[in-house]
């Protein structure tokens, strides 16, 4: 009996995929993103207006034309980490 599925189903390979787990020594998270000591409880970031993210600028350039410039505005914000979230060092 043929099934109406877009891919072949193999019960053995499905069982292997479900049972496989990465051993802890093979994970690279410590090498890729090592834990760092936080130097300050205060931090700053740039907040961009959401309207600028969804505006499509006119970027077409003719044979002898010059490309236009696209500018974005941002407002610098600052904050701090609450005491309840800070890890004990």
N, C-alpha and C positions, 0 to 999 in steps of 0.2 A: 504494500500500500504506500503510495507516494504522499509525502507531506507537502504542504503548500508553504514552505519556508524559503527565504532568500539565501540560505547558507546551509551547508551540510552539518548534521548534528552527529557528534561522536561522543558517546557516553563516557568512554575511557578518558579522552582528553578533557572533557568537562570536569570529571572527578579530579584529575591531576591539577587543573587550574584552581579548583575550589580548595584543595588540600594544601597547595604550596604556600609556604611562608618564608620570607626572607630571614636568614639568621641575623641575630643582633650584630655580630661582628662585621657583616657585609654592608650595613647601613653607613652612608657617608655624611650624615647630617652634621656630625661633629667636625668633619673636615671642611664641609661646604659653608656652614654657618656656626662657627665656634661661639660659645658664650662669651660675652664681653662685659666688662665692668662698666656700669653707667656712671659717667662723671658728674652729671647734674640731674636734678629732679625736674628742671625746667627744660622745655623744648619749644622750637619754633617751626612753623611750616608756612607754605604759601597756599592760600585758598583762592581758587580760580572761579569766576562766575560760571554757573552751569549753562547759561545761555550761549557763552562763547564756545563751549564744547560741541554744541549741536548746530552751529552756524556754518554753512558751507561757503567759504569765500570764493570769489571769482578769480580763478587761477589760469584761465586760458591765455595763451600768448601767441601773437601772430608771428609771421615770418620775420618781420623787422622790429617786433615789439620787445619790450622789456618786461620781465616777470614782476608782478606786484609783490609788495611785502605784506606779510600777515603779522599782526601784533596782538598780543594777549595781555590782559591786565591781571594783576594778582594783588591780594591784600595779605600782608604778613600777619600771622596770628601766633600767639604763644599760649602755652598751657603748662601744667605740671602733672606729675604722676601722684595720684592720691596715696596717702600713707597706707591704706588697706591693701593696695596692689603691690607695693614695693617688696621685693624679696629680701629676706634677711641675709646679710653678707657676713 
